[in-house]
Amino acid sequence: MKLKHLVSLLTSSILPILGGSALLAVPDPTYALPFISTYNFDNSSLGGTTDQLGIQTPTDVTVAGGLTSNFPDASVVRFNVFSVASTLDEYISFTVAPNTNFSINFSTVGFVAATNANGPGSIFLRSNQDSFASNIGGTLTLANLPAFTTNSFNISSLVNIIAPTEFRIYGTNASGSLPRALRFDQLTITGEVTPIPFEFEAGTGLILIGGYFVGKRYLKKRSNPKA
């Protein structure tokens, strides 16, 4: 009687609950959340902020190849000493990364910028997603000071990114004497961040459902050997 009672309990209550919970364990469709990571350069800071928990705080803006940075005022950064000859050794760098279990679909890198008379007349953007091999979003021509203009690179080709992405901005067509400078403000990176579902959950649900039917058949045979 005890065995029959146990069989009845398992087949009528516990195993169906496990099977049902397996279905519930499969997550509902997740929804992408728009994000914006921003470098305001306020208070002479090269640090950035972001507005979504799925995105890490972006790294500080850095320079390479002999470029320097300073602040002609408290909210605009100036990058100096671009070479007359274009070189991939000179760049402005920053990195955006998702948090664990999130992925990024990027949209744009936007900014307000101007160059002095001898500074780089055009700029382009690359990323570590292809080891900085190709331009993303074309080449942009900048206005000369004092006219600041709003510019953006289309980076929507970068999708399902789960690793840190380093972006590098390069300047070309500088000429004449120093400082050969470029001024930036309101540098923003936009896109969508999406939670990554646990990949094992759907499989676990199928295993438990299958286990329910196998277990039910086995316990039925144990309780009724002549069946």
Secondary structure, DSSP 4 states (H G I P E B T S, - for coil): -HHHHHHHHIIIIIHHHHHHHHHHHSPPPP--EEEEEEE--GGG----EES-TTBPPPPPPEEETT-EEEEEETTEEEEE---SS--TT-EEEEEE-BPTTEEEEEEEEEEEEEE-TTS-SEEEEEEGGGTT-S-SS-EEEPPBTT--EEEEEE-TT--SB-S-EEEEEEEE---SSTT--EEEEEEEEEEEEEEPPPTHHHHHHHHHHHHHHHHHHHHHHHH-TT-
